[in-house]
Amino acid sequence: CLICGNEKNLIFDYFYVIDHLKAFVRADVLSFATVNRQFCQRFADYLISKVSANSAFIYYSLFKAVLNKATKDEIIIKNPALGIGIKKTDTVKEFLTEDELKSLIATPKTNLDTCNAFLFSCFTALRFSDVKNLRFSDLFIDGEKPYIRLIQQKTSSVLILPLGEKALTYIPIKGMPSMPVFK
C-alpha cells in the first residue's frame, strides 16, 4: 500500500476506495463537481463507520491523493479535503502468555484440527489467513531443517519460515501437495 510500499496492495486499496465511494454515493459515476468539503467530511465519517480506523486512514489518504492529483492537473482548483483527515491509531497486539498457552494445550479439545491450526499459528506467528490457506506443498525440508515457503495472503510477499519442534507437533500426517494442512 502507499504507506507500506507494496505496489500490489496499493492497487487493491484503490479498488477498495472505489468500492466504498460507489457505496457511499450509491452510484457508479462521481463528478468532481459534487466533491466539496462537506462531501469529503461525510466520506471520512462513512469510512470510519465501515472499516477499521487504520483501513479508513489508508483509504482516505488515497482518496485525498486523487484529489491532490486532480488539483495538480488543474481538473479542480482546490482540494476540498484539505484539513480533513482520519487519524491512524496505534494497534495493540494481543498475545497469549506462556501460562495461557500451556493451559490451552492441556485443555481437552472438541475440534482437534481447529485447535492444532490455532496452536500452529501461535508457534509460527502466521496469520489465520495464511494458516487456513497453507498447503502441504508449502512445507519443505532442507537437510533436517523443516520450513514453510508461502505467499502471505495479506501482503502478497514471500515468506520463508523455519519451523520449530513445537510448531511441527501440530502439523497432521502428510497429505497430497494440493491438500490444505488444516481443514
Salt bridges, closest charged atoms under 4 A:
ASP73 OD2 - LYS69 NZ 3.05
GLU98 OE2 - LYS102 NZ 3.46
ASP130 OD2 - ARG127 NH1 3.82
